[in-house]
Amino acid sequence: MLYFCQPNLGDETLSLEPEEEADGLDSVRTNADVPSQIAEELNEPILNAQSSILHTEEIQQLTPHLPLRVTAYPWNLVYCTARDGFSLKTMYRSMSNLASPVLLVIRDTDGQIFGAFSSTAIHVSSCFYGNGETFLFSFTPQLKVFKWTGKNTFFMKGDADSLAIGGGSGKFGLWLDGDLNHGGSHPCETFNNEALSPKEEFLIRDLEVWTLS
C-alpha cells in the first residue's frame, strides 16, 4: 500500500512515500468483573480499567463498528490524561512497544465525545500510516461513524508537536496539539466526515487511549 508523506502537518503539498505498516460515567463503565460470556451477550468488551469518558451504552454502540478481528479482544487503558497528564509525547511513549490497534477517545470542554480507531498503535512518523480499517466517530448524542472513503490514504501522521488523522485539501479530520490541550476537526476527504465537535477548534477535557489486544 502506498502512503503519503508531507514535511509537516500544515503543509498541503503531499508526496508519495511508502512506510512499513505495523501488524496488524456515572454508570458502570467497566465490566472487568463481568464474565466474558455475559459481556459478549451484551455486545460489550472486557475493559481492564474504568473509562472516565464512555458509558456502557456508548461502548455497546461502538463495538459493532470495530473490525471483526478485534471485537473479542479486551480493552486495555494505556494512556489517559486523568492519570498520565496532558502530553502528546507521553501518549506516544505509552505505545512505543506496541503494534496493536487502538481506540482514541476524547471529551471536549463542551462535553462532546468523539475519537478515532487506528489499525495500529499511534506513533511518530514522517509519513501517513494505517489502513482502511481506520475510522472517525462522534456521539451527537447518537453514534456516527465515518469510515474510509478510498479517496486517499491520509490515515494518521504524528510528530512531537501534533497528531493528524484524516486529510485532504489542507484539512484534517482530527488533529491534536503537542500539549493535548487544543484540537480541531474539519470535514476531510479520507473519511467524508462531519466536524466531530460542534466547534471546529476545541479544548480537550479528557482523553483516553485503549489498546485492543
Residue pairs with C-beta under 8 A, 6 or more apart in sequence:
1 18
1 21
1 131
1 153
2 16
2 18
2 153
3 17
3 18
3 19
3 21
3 127
3 128
3 129
3 153
4 14
4 15
4 16
4 17
4 127
4 128
4 152
4 153
4 154
5 14
5 15
5 16
5 17
5 19
5 126
5 127
5 128
6 12
6 13
6 14
6 15
6 128
6 157
7 13
8 159
9 157
9 159
9 161
9 162
9 164
9 172
9 175
10 170
12 169
12 170
14 154
17 126
17 127
18 127
19 125
19 126
19 127
19 128
19 129
21 119
21 120
21 129
21 130
21 131
22 99
22 120
22 121
22 123
22 129
23 99
23 120
24 69
24 99
24 101
24 119
24 120
24 131
25 51
25 52
25 53
25 54
25 55
26 55
27 55
27 56
28 56
29 47
29 50
29 51
29 52
29 54
29 55
29 56
29 59
30 47
30 48
30 49
30 50
30 51
31 38
31 39
31 42
31 44
31 45
31 46
31 47
31 56
32 46
32 47
32 48
32 49
34 46
36 46
39 45
39 46
40 72
42 60
43 60
43 63
43 64
44 56
44 59
44 60
44 63
45 59
45 63
45 71
45 72
45 73
45 74
45 75
45 212
46 74
46 75
47 59
47 74
47 75
47 77
47 210
48 74
48 75
48 76
48 77
49 76
49 77
51 59
51 77
51 105
51 208
52 80
52 82
52 206
52 208
53 105
53 106
53 107
53 113
53 206
53 208
54 62
54 105
54 113
54 208
58 113
58 139
58 143
61 139
61 142
61 143
62 103
62 137
62 143
63 71
64 71
65 117
65 135
65 137
65 143
65 145
66 103
66 117
66 212
67 101
67 119
67 133
70 101
70 212
70 213
73 100
73 212
73 213
74 212
74 213
75 103
75 210
75 211
75 212
76 210
76 211
76 212
76 213
77 208
77 209
77 210
78 94
78 95
78 98
78 102
78 209
78 210
78 211
79 90
79 91
79 94
79 95
79 207
79 208
79 209
80 206
80 207
80 208
80 209
81 180
81 204
81 206
81 207
81 208
82 206
84 90
84 91
84 94
86 179
86 180
86 181
86 204
86 207
87 178
87 179
87 180
88 158
88 160
88 161
88 162
88 163
88 176
88 177
88 178
88 179
88 180
89 160
89 178
91 122
91 180
91 207
91 209
92 122
92 123
92 124
92 158
94 209
95 102
95 121
95 122
95 123
95 209
95 211
96 123
98 121
98 211
98 213
99 120
99 121
100 120
100 121
100 211
100 212
100 213
101 117
101 118
101 119
101 120
101 121
101 133
101 211
101 212
101 213
102 117
102 118
102 120
102 121
102 122
102 209
102 210
102 211
102 212
103 115
103 116
103 117
103 118
103 209
103 210
103 212
104 115
104 116
104 117
104 118
104 122
104 165
104 207
104 208
104 209
105 113
105 114
105 115
105 207
105 208
105 209
105 210
106 113
106 114
106 115
106 183
106 204
106 206
106 207
107 113
107 204
107 205
107 206
107 207
108 114
108 183
108 197
108 199
108 202
108 203
108 204
108 205
109 202
109 203
109 204
109 205
110 197
110 198
110 199
110 202
111 205
112 138
112 139
112 140
112 196
112 197
112 198
112 202
113 138
113 139
114 136
114 137
114 138
114 139
114 174
114 185
114 196
114 197
115 136
115 137
115 138
115 174
115 196
116 134
116 135
116 136
116 137
116 156
116 165
116 173
116 174
117 133
117 134
117 135
117 137
118 130
118 134
118 155
118 156
118 165
119 130
119 131
119 133
119 134
119 155
120 129
120 130
121 211
122 156
122 158
122 163
122 209
123 129
123 158
124 158
124 159
124 160
125 156
125 157
125 158
126 159
127 157
128 153
128 154
128 155
128 156
128 157
128 167
129 155
129 156
129 157
130 153
130 155
130 156
131 155
132 148
132 150
133 148
134 148
134 155
134 156
134 165
135 145
135 146
135 147
135 148
135 191
136 145
136 146
136 165
136 166
136 173
136 174
136 191
136 193
136 196
137 143
137 144
137 145
137 146
137 196
138 144
138 194
138 196
138 197
144 194
146 173
146 191
146 192
146 193
146 194
147 191
148 155
148 190
148 191
149 189
149 190
149 191
149 192
151 168
151 189
151 190
151 192
152 167
152 168
152 189
152 190
153 190
154 164
154 166
154 167
154 168
154 188
154 189
154 190
155 165
155 166
155 190
156 163
156 164
156 165
157 163
157 164
157 167
158 164
160 178
161 177
161 178
162 175
162 176
162 177
162 178
163 175
163 176
164 172
164 174
164 175
165 172
165 173
165 174
165 175
166 172
166 173
166 174
166 188
166 189
166 190
166 191
166 193
167 173
167 188
167 189
167 190
168 188
168 189
168 190
169 188
169 189
171 186
171 187
171 188
172 184
172 185
172 186
172 188
173 185
173 186
173 187
173 188
173 190
173 191
173 193
173 196
174 183
174 184
174 185
174 196
175 183
175 184
175 185
176 182
176 183
176 204
176 207
177 183
180 204
180 207
181 203
181 204
182 201
182 202
182 203
182 204
183 197
183 201
183 202
183 203
183 204
184 200
184 201
184 202
185 193
185 195
185 196
185 197
185 200
185 202
186 195
186 200
187 193
187 194
187 195
